[in-house]
């Protein structure tokens, strides 16, 4: 983007020093090529000398890495290069903001010495000085256009998805957690690898409840595994959608994509289990699921039972004392159970009547009334979202764009632009409601909903 950054240089007041082949200095970046944001390289300083030398001054701006991100501590090692002893200092850096970076000349000074008969150092003049020229580093911006969903991954990667739990993806109840694993494999700058933002990919928001802030990440060799929980919000879902991973190949300068295909699902609707109650003289109440009874003699035999050999187990074996009301608790327990059962049935009947009344009342509300009700209840995200959905769907019904039997935004299939916009809006609404956010942006949603409602009603 044309930005140029230059480290500040320092001045020295040095007397009686001269460049000498005895002391040499080299500075560079390895690899010595332009970088993209997120890529790493090593800033390298090499001090070479062919005589015993004590260094007195040094200035290495390349190691300060102004404008770059320093990764880890400096590394120091020594070796031999021809007739020279080499002291090498490395600092790993990571490119951040695009631009042209210039690092001033590096300087090192010192005195050569010899050891006299008494073991003391005999320093020799003049002072030795070595200088390395300025070093430039270019950080290129990512080329335009940048694909939607690209989050800075550099390298060459593949993506696969799998359902870790439950083991049977064809027997999942609506709302039951599904552990989805995303596996990224390949070669490249692993520090740039991140999980794809599935909230921005089609088919996730509004259809599954999930939070990308609660993702388990682990590195396994040349692959990274991300695990998160999805909860299906509709029994009409037939698959976990495909997931797309965008990455940039610095070698070719091109964007690439890896796609994991959809995973089939069979979502079972939530159903009320059949329960039965057992009462004995000890007053025990047992609730358990009642299996379907075999219908034929062959079914009985398949279970290893003959019809004549069936034994019926009660929660507590009935005795003559139970029948006569003379057990430990006797008929008192039975009467208590009957009274409690009557109370429960009465409460259920009241709840059913209230729901029916509420349903009948809702049928007579106009979209304008439902919208006003939603805005009034925006302090309650659950009721606000519910009435907002009703208002927009009712507005579409009033315009004759959808059938009155449509009760969920997943059922919206019209090609009319307003219908598609409502479907997208309600999908995003569900995503914000169930996406794991602590702050539900009620005011901004209400403002957007009013504009959408006005467009449906008045075409503006």
C-alpha positions, 0 to 999 in steps of 0.5 A: 500500500506504499507505506514505508517504515524506517528504523531510526539510526544512531550516531557514534563518536568513534576515534581511531577506528578502521574497517578491517578484514580481520572483523566483518559483519553481515546482516540479512533476512532468511528467506530473503524475499518479500513476505505476506502478513503472517509469514515468518522469517529470520533476521540474521546477524553474522559477526566474522573474525579471524583473530581473537577479538573483544567487541566493545560496541554493537548496533543491530537495528535489524534485530530490533525488528521495528514494525514487525512482530518478534517471535521468541527470544534471540538465538546465538550460535558459533561456528567456522566459515573458512578461516573465520570464526562466526558468531551468528545471532537470529531473531524470528520475526512475523510480518504484520502490516504491508509496507516497505521496511528499511533497517539502517546499517548495522555496526560492530567495533572491537579490539583484536588482542593476543595473550602475553606470557603472563596470560594477560590480554594485549589489545592492539590498536587501532580499534576494528570496525565492521559495518553492514549496509541497510536491509530492506524488507517488503511485506506485500498486501494480499491481492484483491479481490479477497474472497469472503471467508478468507482469514489469512491462512497461508500455505497449501491445505486440505479440509475434511469433516466428520461426526465424532458423536453420536456414532449413528448420524441417522438417529439424532434427536432435534436439539441433541448435541452433535460433535463436528470435527474439522481436520485441516492438513497440509504444509504452510505457515501453521501459525496462520491456520484458523478454523473456518468461520462457519457462521458465515457459511450457508446452512449453519446460522439459524439451522444449528445452535453453536458457538465458535468461542467454545472450540477444542483445538489440537495439533496432531503432526501435520494436521490440526483438528477443531471440535465443536458442538452443533445442535440442530434446530429443525427436524427438517435438516437432512445434512450438515452443510459443506464447509469451505476453507480459503487459503493463500499460496504465497508461492503462486500468489493465488487464493485456493479453496478446499471443500469438505462435502456435506454430511448426511443427517436424519433428525428425529423430532422431539417426542413425549415418551410413553411412561407407566406408573407402578404403585405397591404397598411400599409406595414406590412410583416408577417411571420408565419407557414402555416398549412396543409389545410383540404382535405375533407368536414369532415375535415372542419367540424371537425374544426368547419367550413363550406366550405362556411363559411370561412373567409380569414384574411389578415395581413391588410384588403385591401381597394379600395385605396390599389387596386388603389395605393392610400393608405397611402403607396400604390404601393410604398410598393409593389414595395419595397417588390418585389425588396427586394424579388428579392434581397433575391432570387438572393443571395439564387441562388448564395449561392446554386451555390457555394455549388454545386460547392463546393460539386462537387469539394469535390467529386474529392478530394482524402483522401490525399488532404482532410487530407492535407486540414484538417491539414492546417485548424487546426486553425479553429476547425469547418473546421478542424473537417469537413475535417478530417472526410471527409479524413478518410471516403474517405480513407476507401472508397478508400480501398474498406472497405465502400460504397461511400454513407457513409457520417457519422461515425454513418453509419459505420457498418463494422467488419473490425478493421480499420473501428471500430477504425475510428468510435471510433475516430470520435465519440471522436472527436465530443465529444471533439468538442461539450463537452463544453471544452474551449480548443480544443486539435487540435495538439494532434488530428491531430497527432492521425489522421495522425497515423490512416490515415497511418494505413489505407493507408499502414497498419502500 
